[in-house]
Amino acid sequence: MSTPPNLVIQQSILNKSRKDKFILVLTLPNILKTVNNPSQSARASQYLNQNSLQYSIFGTIVPNIAVPDVEVPFAGQVPKVTSYSRPAYPNITVGFTVDNGFNNWWVLWYWLDLINNSTESYYNANNLADPSTIKTVNGYQTIMTVYGLDEYNNPTIQFDYTNAFITGLGEINYDYKVPDQIESSFTFAFSQLKPNLL
């Protein structure tokens, strides 16, 4: 007996057995594209001069999306209508695997350190050249794009997060007795979210 067309399983179970089925592509903020600081190591400066980075991520990829209702009391009852508005999106925390040179972790740390310097405690303490017109906004914000992959690692959906910037960098946990790769996480804020099917 054949299976009816509407009951055929389209999704491979392989997609559920791996936690790295999302790729985050990060375009470096404008101010980080111009890093040329002699106080940084040659390896760090060379790595930061790249225009974009790619992370294999896991965890909460898409936040809760809501357009709340409004209660309107009328004639002894309370009908509900839409508010026609979206509250601010919650920040997103994603996990990632730290590469063996700690390069991907270090870029996130440097981005966070740019926003508030670890020793001077203010924005852009190293006086990096900021090419943006609104230096305190466009300089440190960027677009983050997350691609959802199918079982053959082909992108199937794209999530664009606009005006994104890092707000926190998670701890690095490592246990020599456990043969897992070193993982960390980072949290970012953003203004808008746009999903597109590919």
Phi and psi in degrees as GROMACS dihedral restraints (atoms count N, CA, C in turn):
[ dihedral_restraints ]
;  ai    aj    ak    al  type     phi  dphi    fc
    3     4     5     6     1   -82.1    20    10
    4     5     6     7     1   154.8    20    10
    6     7     8     9     1   -82.8    20    10
    7     8     9    10     1   133.6    20    10
    9    10    11    12     1   -56.7    20    10
   10    11    12    13     1   144.9    20    10
   12    13    14    15     1   -55.4    20    10
   13    14    15    16     1   -35.8    20    10
   15    16    17    18     1   -77.4    20    10
   16    17    18    19     1    -2.9    20    10
   18    19    20    21     1  -110.0    20    10
   19    20    21    22     1     1.4    20    10
   21    22    23    24     1   -68.1    20    10
   22    23    24    25     1   131.2    20    10
   24    25    26    27     1   -76.4    20    10
   25    26    27    28     1   116.2    20    10
   27    28    29    30     1   -88.9    20    10
   28    29    30    31     1   -25.1    20    10
   30    31    32    33     1   -95.2    20    10
   31    32    33    34     1   126.9    20    10
   33    34    35    36     1   -72.2    20    10
   34    35    36    37     1   141.9    20    10
   36    37    38    39     1   -68.0    20    10
   37    38    39    40     1   -16.0    20    10
   39    40    41    42     1   -61.4    20    10
   40    41    42    43     1   -28.8    20    10
   42    43    44    45     1   -66.9    20    10
   43    44    45    46     1   -18.3    20    10
   45    46    47    48     1   -97.4    20    10
   46    47    48    49     1    -8.9    20    10
   48    49    50    51     1   -94.0    20    10
   49    50    51    52     1    -5.1    20    10
   51    52    53    54     1  -121.2    20    10
   52    53    54    55     1   146.0    20    10
   54    55    56    57     1   -99.7    20    10
   55    56    57    58     1    -0.5    20    10
   57    58    59    60     1  -109.8    20    10
   58    59    60    61     1    51.0    20    10
   60    61    62    63     1   -97.0    20    10
   61    62    63    64     1    15.5    20    10
   63    64    65    66     1  -130.3    20    10
   64    65    66    67     1   134.9    20    10
   66    67    68    69     1  -114.7    20    10
   67    68    69    70     1   127.9    20    10
   69    70    71    72     1  -103.5    20    10
   70    71    72    73     1   123.0    20    10
   72    73    74    75     1  -105.4    20    10
   73    74    75    76     1   120.7    20    10
   75    76    77    78     1  -113.6    20    10
   76    77    78    79     1   116.6    20    10
   78    79    80    81     1   -81.1    20    10
   79    80    81    82     1   125.9    20    10
   81    82    83    84     1   -59.9    20    10
   82    83    84    85     1   139.3    20    10
   84    85    86    87     1   -56.8    20    10
   85    86    87    88     1   152.8    20    10
   87    88    89    90     1   -52.5    20    10
   88    89    90    91     1   -42.1    20    10
   90    91    92    93     1   -69.1    20    10
   91    92    93    94     1   -30.9    20    10
   93    94    95    96     1   -77.4    20    10
   94    95    96    97     1   -18.4    20    10
   96    97    98    99     1   -70.8    20    10
   97    98    99   100     1   -16.4    20    10
   99   100   101   102     1  -106.4    20    10
  100   101   102   103     1    16.4    20    10
  102   103   104   105     1   -61.0    20    10
  103   104   105   106     1   122.3    20    10
  105   106   107   108     1  -152.3    20    10
  106   107   108   109     1    65.1    20    10
  108   109   110   111     1  -108.0    20    10
  109   110   111   112     1   115.0    20    10
  111   112   113   114     1   -62.5    20    10
  112   113   114   115     1   -17.4    20    10
  114   115   116   117     1   -76.6    20    10
  115   116   117   118     1   -16.2    20    10
  117   118   119   120     1   -85.0    20    10
  118   119   120   121     1   154.8    20    10
  120   121   122   123     1   -69.1    20    10
  121   122   123   124     1   159.3    20    10
  123   124   125   126     1   -61.7    20    10
  124   125   126   127     1   -39.4    20    10
  126   127   128   129     1   -65.3    20    10
  127   128   129   130     1   -41.7    20    10
  129   130   131   132     1   -65.6    20    10
  130   131   132   133     1   -45.6    20    10
  132   133   134   135     1   -63.6    20    10
  133   134   135   136     1   -41.3    20    10
  135   136   137   138     1   -64.3    20    10
  136   137   138   139     1   -38.5    20    10
  138   139   140   141     1   -70.6    20    10
  139   140   141   142     1   -39.1    20    10
  141   142   143   144     1   -71.5    20    10
  142   143   144   145     1   -19.4    20    10
  144   145   146   147     1   -72.9    20    10
  145   146   147   148     1    -6.7    20    10
  147   148   149   150     1   -69.6    20    10
  148   149   150   151     1   146.9    20    10
  150   151   152   153     1   -76.6    20    10
  151   152   153   154     1   -29.3    20    10
  153   154   155   156     1  -148.3    20    10
  154   155   156   157     1   160.6    20    10
  156   157   158   159     1  -129.1    20    10
  157   158   159   160     1   159.2    20    10
  159   160   161   162     1  -130.0    20    10
  160   161   162   163     1   131.1    20    10
  162   163   164   165     1  -121.7    20    10
  163   164   165   166     1   137.0    20    10
  165   166   167   168     1   -89.6    20    10
  166   167   168   169     1   113.7    20    10
  168   169   170   171     1  -117.1    20    10
  169   170   171   172     1   164.6    20    10
  171   172   173   174     1  -151.7    20    10
  172   173   174   175     1   165.7    20    10
  174   175   176   177     1   111.1    20    10
  175   176   177   178     1  -149.9    20    10
  177   178   179   180     1   -76.7    20    10
  178   179   180   181     1   109.0    20    10
  180   181   182   183     1   -92.0    20    10
  181   182   183   184     1   -40.8    20    10
  183   184   185   186     1  -123.0    20    10
  184   185   186   187     1   131.1    20    10
  186   187   188   189     1   -79.6    20    10
  187   188   189   190     1   175.0    20    10
  189   190   191   192     1   -64.2    20    10
  190   191   192   193     1   134.3    20    10
  192   193   194   195     1  -116.1    20    10
  193   194   195   196     1   127.4    20    10
  195   196   197   198     1  -142.7    20    10
  196   197   198   199     1   144.7    20    10
  198   199   200   201     1  -125.4    20    10
  199   200   201   202     1    96.5    20    10
  201   202   203   204     1   -64.0    20    10
  202   203   204   205     1   158.7    20    10
  204   205   206   207     1   -91.3    20    10
  205   206   207   208     1   166.4    20    10
  207   208   209   210     1  -128.3    20    10
  208   209   210   211     1   131.4    20    10
  210   211   212   213     1   -84.9    20    10
  211   212   213   214     1   129.5    20    10
  213   214   215   216     1  -122.8    20    10
  214   215   216   217     1    96.0    20    10
  216   217   218   219     1   -60.2    20    10
  217   218   219   220     1   131.3    20    10
  219   220   221   222     1  -156.7    20    10
  220   221   222   223     1   126.9    20    10
  222   223   224   225     1    51.5    20    10
  223   224   225   226     1    45.9    20    10
  225   226   227   228     1    82.3    20    10
  226   227   228   229     1    -0.7    20    10
  228   229   230   231     1  -128.4    20    10
  229   230   231   232     1   175.6    20    10
  231   232   233   234     1  -129.7    20    10
  232   233   234   235     1    82.0    20    10
  234   235   236   237     1   -65.1    20    10
  235   236   237   238     1   156.4    20    10
  237   238   239   240     1  -114.5    20    10
  238   239   240   241     1   141.0    20    10
  240   241   242   243     1  -131.9    20    10
  241   242   243   244     1   165.0    20    10
  243   244   245   246     1   -76.0    20    10
  244   245   246   247     1   152.0    20    10
  246   247   248   249     1   -85.0    20    10
  247   248   249   250     1   -10.5    20    10
  249   250   251   252     1    56.8    20    10
  250   251   252   253     1    25.5    20    10
  252   253   254   255     1  -143.1    20    10
  253   254   255   256     1   155.0    20    10
  255   256   257   258     1  -113.3    20    10
  256   257   258   259     1   130.1    20    10
  258   259   260   261     1   -69.5    20    10
  259   260   261   262     1   167.6    20    10
  261   262   263   264     1   -61.0    20    10
  262   263   264   265     1   139.1    20    10
  264   265   266   267     1   -67.7    20    10
  265   266   267   268     1   141.7    20    10
  267   268   269   270     1   -69.9    20    10
  268   269   270   271     1   154.8    20    10
  270   271   272   273     1   -65.0    20    10
  271   272   273   274     1   154.0    20    10
  273   274   275   276     1  -114.0    20    10
  274   275   276   277     1   136.0    20    10
  276   277   278   279     1  -114.8    20    10
  277   278   279   280     1   122.8    20    10
  279   280   281   282     1  -121.7    20    10
  280   281   282   283     1   146.8    20    10
  282   283   284   285     1   -94.2    20    10
  283   284   285   286     1   154.2    20    10
  285   286   287   288     1  -150.7    20    10
  286   287   288   289     1   158.5    20    10
  288   289   290   291     1   -88.7    20    10
  289   290   291   292     1   127.9    20    10
  291   292   293   294     1   -75.8    20    10
  292   293   294   295     1   129.0    20    10
  294   295   296   297     1   -72.9    20    10
  295   296   297   298     1   166.0    20    10
  297   298   299   300     1   -70.0    20    10
  298   299   300   301     1   -11.9    20    10
  300   301   302   303     1  -103.1    20    10
  301   302   303   304     1     3.4    20    10
  303   304   305   306     1    58.7    20    10
  304   305   306   307     1    19.7    20    10
  306   307   308   309     1   -66.2    20    10
  307   308   309   310     1   -47.1    20    10
  309   310   311   312     1   -67.1    20    10
  310   311   312   313     1   -33.1    20    10
  312   313   314   315     1   -68.6    20    10
  313   314   315   316     1   -41.6    20    10
  315   316   317   318     1   -65.2    20    10
  316   317   318   319     1   -37.2    20    10
  318   319   320   321     1   -62.2    20    10
  319   320   321   322     1   -41.6    20    10
  321   322   323   324     1   -65.2    20    10
  322   323   324   325     1   -40.6    20    10
  324   325   326   327     1   -61.9    20    10
  325   326   327   328     1   -42.8    20    10
  327   328   329   330     1   -66.6    20    10
  328   329   330   331     1   -36.7    20    10
  330   331   332   333     1   -61.8    20    10
  331   332   333   334     1   -46.1    20    10
  333   334   335   336     1   -65.3    20    10
  334   335   336   337     1   -37.8    20    10
  336   337   338   339     1   -68.8    20    10
  337   338   339   340     1   -28.3    20    10
  339   340   341   342     1   -65.9    20    10
  340   341   342   343     1   -41.4    20    10
  342   343   344   345     1   -67.3    20    10
  343   344   345   346     1   -40.6    20    10
  345   346   347   348     1  -144.6    20    10
  346   347   348   349     1   106.9    20    10
  348   349   350   351     1   -63.6    20    10
  349   350   351   352     1   136.6    20    10
  351   352   353   354     1   -66.9    20    10
  352   353   354   355     1   -22.2    20    10
  354   355   356   357     1  -111.5    20    10
  355   356   357   358     1   -36.5    20    10
  357   358   359   360     1   -92.1    20    10
  358   359   360   361     1   -20.9    20    10
  360   361   362   363     1    64.8    20    10
  361   362   363   364     1    39.6    20    10
  363   364   365   366     1  -153.2    20    10
  364   365   366   367     1   170.4    20    10
  366   367   368   369     1   -69.9    20    10
  367   368   369   370     1   136.8    20    10
  369   370   371   372     1    52.3    20    10
  370   371   372   373     1    51.5    20    10
  372   373   374   375     1   -65.5    20    10
  373   374   375   376     1   -22.5    20    10
  375   376   377   378     1   -87.3    20    10
  376   377   378   379     1     3.2    20    10
  378   379   380   381     1    53.9    20    10
  379   380   381   382     1    49.8    20    10
  381   382   383   384     1   -69.3    20    10
  382   383   384   385     1   148.1    20    10
  384   385   386   387     1   -67.5    20    10
  385   386   387   388     1   121.2    20    10
  387   388   389   390     1  -107.6    20    10
  388   389   390   391     1   108.4    20    10
  390   391   392   393     1   -79.5    20    10
  391   392   393   394     1    -6.4    20    10
  393   394   395   396     1   -78.5    20    10
  394   395   396   397     1   156.5    20    10
  396   397   398   399     1   -78.1    20    10
  397   398   399   400     1   -36.3    20    10
  399   400   401   402     1  -104.4    20    10
  400   401   402   403     1    92.4    20    10
  402   403   404   405     1   -63.1    20    10
  403   404   405   406     1   -35.6    20    10
  405   406   407   408     1   -85.1    20    10
  406   407   408   409     1    -3.4    20    10
  408   409   410   411     1  -118.3    20    10
  409   410   411   412     1   -65.1    20    10
  411   412   413   414     1   -64.2    20    10
  412   413   414   415     1   -26.1    20    10
  414   415   416   417     1   -65.4    20    10
  415   416   417   418     1   -42.6    20    10
  417   418   419   420     1  -103.1    20    10
  418   419   420   421     1    -3.5    20    10
  420   421   422   423     1  -101.1    20    10
  421   422   423   424     1   158.2    20    10
  423   424   425   426     1  -155.0    20    10
  424   425   426   427     1  -174.4    20    10
  426   427   428   429     1  -107.6    20    10
  427   428   429   430     1   128.9    20    10
  429   430   431   432     1  -108.4    20    10
  430   431   432   433     1   135.7    20    10
  432   433   434   435     1  -122.5    20    10
  433   434   435   436     1   128.2    20    10
  435   436   437   438     1  -111.6    20    10
  436   437   438   439     1   128.8    20    10
  438   439   440   441     1  -108.8    20    10
  439   440   441   442     1   128.1    20    10
  441   442   443   444     1   -87.9    20    10
  442   443   444   445     1   133.4    20    10
  444   445   446   447     1  -107.9    20    10
  445   446   447   448     1   148.7    20    10
  447   448   449   450     1   -87.8    20    10
  448   449   450   451     1  -171.7    20    10
  450   451   452   453     1   -67.0    20    10
  451   452   453   454     1   -13.9    20    10
  453   454   455   456     1  -105.0    20    10
  454   455   456   457     1    14.6    20    10
  456   457   458   459     1    63.1    20    10
  457   458   459   460     1    27.9    20    10
  459   460   461   462     1   -93.6    20    10
  460   461   462   463     1   136.5    20    10
  462   463   464   465     1   -67.0    20    10
  463   464   465   466     1   133.5    20    10
  465   466   467   468     1  -118.6    20    10
  466   467   468   469     1   -21.9    20    10
  468   469   470   471     1  -147.2    20    10
  469   470   471   472     1   149.4    20    10
  471   472   473   474     1  -128.0    20    10
  472   473   474   475     1   129.3    20    10
  474   475   476   477     1  -114.8    20    10
  475   476   477   478     1   120.2    20    10
  477   478   479   480     1  -103.7    20    10
  478   479   480   481     1   124.3    20    10
  480   481   482   483     1  -108.9    20    10
  481   482   483   484     1   114.1    20    10
  483   484   485   486     1   -93.6    20    10
  484   485   486   487     1   155.7    20    10
  486   487   488   489     1    50.7    20    10
  487   488   489   490     1    45.4    20    10
  489   490   491   492     1   -89.3    20    10
  490   491   492   493     1   146.5    20    10
  492   493   494   495     1  -155.2    20    10
  493   494   495   496     1   151.6    20    10
  495   496   497   498     1   -74.0    20    10
  496   497   498   499     1   141.0    20    10
  498   499   500   501     1  -122.0    20    10
  499   500   501   502     1   -13.2    20    10
  501   502   503   504     1  -166.8    20    10
  502   503   504   505     1   150.4    20    10
  504   505   506   507     1  -125.8    20    10
  505   506   507   508     1   122.8    20    10
  507   508   509   510     1   -73.7    20    10
  508   509   510   511     1   170.8    20    10
  510   511   512   513     1   -70.7    20    10
  511   512   513   514     1   160.6    20    10
  513   514   515   516     1  -103.8    20    10
  514   515   516   517     1   116.0    20    10
  516   517   518   519     1  -104.3    20    10
  517   518   519   520     1   130.2    20    10
  519   520   521   522     1  -144.8    20    10
  520   521   522   523     1   130.3    20    10
  522   523   524   525     1  -126.5    20    10
  523   524   525   526     1   114.2    20    10
  525   526   527   528     1   -61.6    20    10
  526   527   528   529     1   -24.9    20    10
  528   529   530   531     1   -78.6    20    10
  529   530   531   532     1   -14.4    20    10
  531   532   533   534     1  -108.8    20    10
  532   533   534   535     1   125.5    20    10
  534   535   536   537     1   -81.3    20    10
  535   536   537   538     1    32.1    20    10
  537   538   539   540     1   -87.5    20    10
  538   539   540   541     1   160.7    20    10
  540   541   542   543     1   -73.9    20    10
  541   542   543   544     1   156.2    20    10
  543   544   545   546     1   -72.9    20    10
  544   545   546   547     1   131.5    20    10
  546   547   548   549     1  -124.0    20    10
  547   548   549   550     1   155.0    20    10
  549   550   551   552     1  -146.2    20    10
  550   551   552   553     1  -170.3    20    10
  552   553   554   555     1  -152.1    20    10
  553   554   555   556     1   161.9    20    10
  555   556   557   558     1  -144.4    20    10
  556   557   558   559     1   153.9    20    10
  558   559   560   561     1  -114.3    20    10
  559   560   561   562     1   136.7    20    10
  561   562   563   564     1  -134.6    20    10
  562   563   564   565     1   150.4    20    10
  564   565   566   567     1  -104.2    20    10
  565   566   567   568     1   158.3    20    10
  567   568   569   570     1  -157.3    20    10
  568   569   570   571     1   167.7    20    10
  570   571   572   573     1  -102.1    20    10
  571   572   573   574     1   -44.3    20    10
  573   574   575   576     1  -133.2    20    10
  574   575   576   577     1   155.0    20    10
  576   577   578   579     1  -129.1    20    10
  577   578   579   580     1   129.6    20    10
  579   580   581   582     1  -131.4    20    10
  580   581   582   583     1   110.0    20    10
  582   583   584   585     1   -90.8    20    10
  583   584   585   586     1   145.6    20    10
  585   586   587   588     1  -138.2    20    10
  586   587   588   589     1   131.2    20    10
  588   589   590   591     1   -78.0    20    10
  589   590   591   592     1   138.4    20    10
